[in-house]
Amino acid sequence: MKQRRKVLIIGAGRSTSALIKYLLSKSEDEKLHIIVGDKSLEAAEKLVGKHPNASAIVLDIFDEKIRRKTIENADIVISMLPARFHLSVAKDCVTYGKSLVTASYISDEMMALDEAVRKKGLVFMNEIGLDPGIDHMSAMQIIDRIRKKGGKLLLFESFTGGLVAPESDDNLWNYKFTWNPRNVVVAGQGSAAKFIQEGRYKYIPYHRLFRRSEILHIDGYGKFEAIPNRDSLKYRDAYKLHDVLTLYRGTIRRVGYSRAWNVFVQLGMTDDTYIMEHSENMSYRDFTNSFLQYRPNDSVELKLRSYLKIDQDDILWEKLEELDIFNPNKKMGIKNGTPAQLLQKILMDKWTLKKDDKDMIVMLHKFGYEYKGENKQIESSTVVIGDDQICTAMAKTVGLPVAIATLKILNASITKPGVQIPTSEEVYEPILKELAEIGIRFTEKEVPYLGYNPEVVNG
């Protein structure tokens, strides 16, 4: 009897449900045994259930002896840990000759392992989730097609957003948390957004970021807006777009979100660099007031409207009131919290998905190119709706590419060794084909070439 191949999944977080479900569905035919290791045995057991081809184990990655032994006994390793914890797993994989799959961006430290990974003939596939991941593959498929027929790329724009599904959209912000809330609160900080617009380099500092949104249209789902990501320029190397005139990547939200979020940025509520004294005793109203002038004769509401010049009948004001930021009775209960941590607490009260809520992933690419003396443009988009609170759209779009890539590496369908991302045809073609078969597919259409000409740019 053929011995079962051991697939080790380290981390049992939100994005692993679809990954595990896929691998379990293939486990009998492919002779797999899925081992899910997490510091919480309960979290791991919840995901594997009582499936005969799976087991849950306690795995603390800081326990070097247990971690190494577990990796040594696996046939392939998937790390679904936060990116900062991948390196110790990766080094063990090199030591014991195991290929590795992650959904995270390649760090400089991970890239430094490339030579050792190649020498051992291992595949370290990174950035194989949603964004990064599906964005790489779906973009490169069209970029390579344009190049093969002799076209010259002039423009590439790419946008992704994790949102609430229309049937679960019941707040004025048209938004709920579908992934790590902390990442949402601190998004865009650390450096200016960088991109190329019609051959000119553009830089947007954080304090202006949420006033520079453009309008997008997705067939069947209406209008959205996008704000630029931190560094679009690094995709010149990844996609070989060194001569492209416009290169821009952004995050998708519903229209009006960015203008309202900018209130928090201008007040300083998204700052994560200092602690607010006695934060555990603060009310939501105290928190809001702490960023405003001391004018004891004026209400908190009046001071905020005056500072940011918001009319009382502005929908923006209703959005702020909806979050209860003026409530004197709700307490923070977080000791030594940063402004960002306290804001996150307020938002989680209102933006956490309810039991029957569904999430939604939206992705849109724009490709402008010259072909036989004529400028053309293609738009390619996908929308994925979650099934439930376990098999969310986020879990599907992050976990399924990871799972498919893992099985193809295990079966030697993907063999090119080294630390890499999924931009080669050998990788993206079979994975995109299988994703389409299970419902994650892109719709393409040709549109008039406009260059970088957004319908609306705020600020």
N, C-alpha and C positions, 0 to 999 in steps of 0.2 A: 504494500500500500504506500502510495506517494506521501512523503512526510509533508505536513502543512508548513507553509512559509509564514514566518512571524513578522507581522507589520506592527511596529511600535509607534504609537501616537502619544506624544508627551504633551500634556495640557488638555483639559476637558472644559474649555471655555465656551462662549456663545457660538463660535463659528464652527465647532466640531461636530454638531449633530448631523448635518447632511453628509459630511465626510465619512463619519462612522457608518451611517445608514447605507451609503453607497458601497463601501467595502464589505459590509456584512452581506449585502445582496449578491455580491460576487464571490463570497467566501467559499461556498461549496464547490462551484465550478472551477475556481482558481486555486483551491486548496490553500486557503488562507486561515490564519488565526490572528485575530485583531487583539492587541494588548493596549489598553488605554491606561496610562499612568498619570496620576495627578496627586498633588499633596492632599487633596480631599478625596478619600475613597468613595464617599457618598456621591460626589459629582461624577466620578468615573463610572460607578455602578449604574447611575441613573441613565447614562447614555448607552451602555451595552446591554442593559436589561438582563435577561436570562438566556441570551443567545448561546447556543452550544459552541460556536466558533469564536467566542470572544471572552476576554477576562479583564477585570479591573484590578489595578494594583495601586498601592500607595507609592508614589515616586516623588521624592523631594530632590530637585536637581542640585541642591547644595550638599546632599549626601553623596560625596564623590564615589565611594565604594559601591553603593547600590546603583547609582547612575551608570557607572562604567560596566558593571556586570549585566545590567538590563540591556544596554546597548550592544554589548558583545554577543548576547544571545539572540538578537533580532536579525532579520534578513534585510530590512530597510527601516529607516527612521523618519518619522514626520514630527517636526517640532512646531506646535501651535502655541508655544510660549510667547510672551512679550519679546520683541526683537532683541532687547538688551541681554536676554538669557540664552540666545542661540549659540553663542561662541563656545561655551564649555561643551555643549552637546556636539557641535561641529568638530571640535578637536578630538573628542572620543570616537566619532565616526571615522575620522582619518586613521586614528590609532588601530581601530578594529576592522577597517575596511568595509564600512557600511555607507551606502548612498543615503543622501539626506534631501528632504523636501520641506520648504518653508513658504509661507505666504508673505514674508517680510522683505523690505528693501535690503539689498546687499550692503552691509557695512564695510568700511575699509578693512576692519579686522577679519571679516569673513573672506573678502577678496584676497587677503594676504595668504590664505590657505590654498589658493588656486593651483599652484605648482605641485604641492603635496597631493592634492585631490587628483590631478591629472596623472601623476606618476603611478597612483594606485588604480587608475582606470575607473574612478568613482564619478557619479553624477550628483552634484550638489545643485538642485534646482530651487531657485529662490524667486520671489515676486510672482508667484503662480496662484494668487487668490483672485480678488476682484479688481482692485485698484491699489497696488499694482497686480497685474495678472491678466484678467480677461481684456483689460484695456490694451496691454502690450500685444496680445495675440490677435485681437480683432483689428487693431490698427495696422500691424505689420502685414496681415493678410492682404489688405487693400493697397498698402504702400508698395509691397512687392509686386502685386498685380499691375499697378500703374507703371512701375519701372520696367517690368518684363515686356510690356507692349510699346515701350519707348517714350513714355510720358516723363515730364520733369516736374517734380513737386515744388509748388510755390507756397502752399499754405497747409498747415496742420493744426487743428484745434481739437481738444479732447476734453470732455466734461463728464463727471460722475457725481451722483448724489445718492445717499441713503435717506429715504423719506418715509413718511407714513402713507399707506395706500389710500386712495380716494374714499373708499367706504369706511375708513377709520379716522378720517381727517375731521376732527371736531373742535379744533381750537383756532383762534384768530391768527396764530403764527403759521398754521398749516405745516406743523413740524412736531415730531416726537423723536425721542432717542431710539435709534435702531442699532447703535454700536456704542463703544465706550464713551460715556458722557463727558469724561474729562477731556478727551481729544477734541470734542466739539467746542468746549469752553475755551481752550487755549489755542485753537486753530489759527494759523497765520502768524503766530508770534515767533520771534527769534531772528528773523531776517526779512528784508523787503521781498515782495513778489517780483520775480524777474521773468520777462518774456520778450519776444521780438515781434514788432508790429510794422509790417511793410518795410522791412530792412532796418528799422530803428530799434535800438535797445530801450526797453521801458522798465522802470522801477517804481513800485508803489510801496511806501512805508506802511507799517501796520496800522497807524492811526488814520490812514486814508483808505485802507483796503476795502472796507464795507460800504464805501461810497462809490466804488468803481465796479458796478455790476452791469452785465449785458443780458438782454432778453433772448431766450431760446424758445423754439417751438418743437414739441414732440407730437407727431400725429396721434390723435386719439386721446391725448392727455393734456393738451393745452399749453399754456405759457409757463415758463420757468425763468429763473434768473441764475447767473453764474458769477462767482467772484474768482479772481485768479489764485492759483496755488502758489506756493512759495517759490519754487524754482523750476520753471519750464525748460530752462536752457540745457539742463543735463540730458534731455531727450534727444538733443542733436547727435550725441554719440550713440546712444542706445538704438536709435532708429536710422542712423546715418543720414541726418537731415541738415548737414552743415551749410548747404546753400539755400535753404528754405527762407522765404522772405517773412513769413509769419509763423510763429511757433508759440502756442498758448494753451495752457491746461488750466481747468477751473473746476470748482465745486458747485454742484447744482442745489438750489433751494427753490421754493415757491416764491413768486413775485411778492416783494414787500418785506421779506425776512431780513435782508441785509440792512436795509434802512433802519429797521427796528433794533437789530443786533448792535448797530453802530452806537446806540445810546449807551450800552454797557461798556463798549470800548472807550468812548469819550469820558465816561464817568470814572473809569479805572477799575471796574468790577471784574475784568478778566485777567488782571495782574496776578501772577502766581509767585512773585519774588519776595514777598514779605508777609509777616504774620500780623493779624489784627488782634490786639489785646482784648481779653475778656470776651472773645467771640462767642463762647458757649452761651452767654447770657443775653446776647444781642437778639432783639426782635428783627423781623424782616424790615420793619420801618427804620429801626436804628441803623441797620446795615446800609440802607439807601441813603439815609441822612448823613452818614459818616463821610460821604464823598461830596457833600454840598456845603455851601458857606454857612457860617454861624449867623443866622438872622432869627433870633428867638420869637419875633413877632410874626414871622411868615411860616406857613405850613410847609411840610416837606414837599407836598405836591406843587405848591406855588414856586418854591425855589427850583425844583427840577425843571418845570415848564419854562421858567424864566432863563435858566442857565442854557438850556438846549433849544430854546425858542420853539416850543411845541404848543400848538393850539389845542384847546380843550376838546374841540370837536374833531380832532385829527384821529384817524383810525390807529395811528401809532400810540396815542395815549391809551386807547382801549386795550391794546396789546399789553402795555405795561401794567395796567390795572388787573388784567386777567391773571397775571402771574403772582398777584398778592404781595408785591414788593412794598406796599404801603401798610401792610397789616401789622398792628402793634402787638398782637396777641400770639403770633407764631414765633417760636424761638428757634434759633439756629441749632443749639445743642452740639456744636463742633468746637472743641477746645483748640486754641492756637491755629485757627483756620486762616488760610490765605484768602484774599478776595475771590479768586477763581474757585476755590473749594466751597466757599459760602454761596456764591452764585450758582454753582452746580447743585447744591442742596435745594435752593429755591426752584430751580428749573425741573429737577427730578420729581418734585411734587406734582407738577402739571404735565410734564412731557414723557412720563414713563408709559410705555404701551400697556393698555388694559388687557384683561384676560382674553378677550375675543378680537383684539386689534390685529391688523396685519400690516407688515411693512412693505416697502417698495424700493427697488433699485432702478435708477434711470442712468443710462449712459448714451452719450452722443458724440460722434466723431465728425469732423468736417475736413475734407481733403480737396484742396485746390491744386490744379496741375495744368501744365501746358502740353498739348498733344497736337502735332502737325499744325503748328501755328495758331491754334485756338485754345483759349482758356476755358477749362471745364471745372465743375465742382460736384463732389459726391457727399451726401450725408448718410451716415450709417448709425442706427440707434437700436437699443433694446430696452425693454421695460420688463422687470421681473417682480411678481407679487408673491409675498410669502404665503405659506399654507396655514401656519398657526404660530404660536409663541415659541415652539421648539424648532420647527423647520421653517425658519424665517427666510426672506429673500436674501438677507445678508449672509446667513449661514449657507444657503445654497450656492450663492455666487462666489463666496470665499472657499467653502469646503469642497465643492464638486471638482473644480479644476485641480486642486491639491490631490484629491483621491484618484482622479483619472491619470494624472501625471505619475503618481506613485506606482500604480499598477503597470503602466507602460514602461517605466524604468525597471521594475521588477521582472517584467517579461522580455526585457531587452529590445523593446520597440524604440525606446529612446536610449541611445548609447554614447553620444558624444560626451567625453569626460570633461570635468572642470566645474568651477563655480560659475553659474550662468543664470540668465533670465530667459523666458520663453519667447524669444524673437526669431528663432530659426524655423523654417518651414517644416523640418522634421518633427518639431515639437508642436507648433500651433495648429497645423492642419488636422491631425487626428483628434486633438483635444477639442477644437472648435466643432468638428463634425459630431463628436459624441455629445457635447453640450447642446447642440441644436436638436439632436434626437430626443433629449430629455427636457426640451422646452426653453432652453436659453439660446435664443437665436436672434440674429441681427436683421433688420430691414434696411435695404439700401434704396436711395433715390437720387437721381441727378437733379441739380438745381442750378440756376444761373450763377456764374462766377462773379462774386462781388469783392473778392479780396477780404481784408479785415474791415468789415463795415457793419458793426453791431447795430441792431435796431435802436437800442437805448444804452447809453453809458451815463451813469449817475456821477455827479461831482466833477 
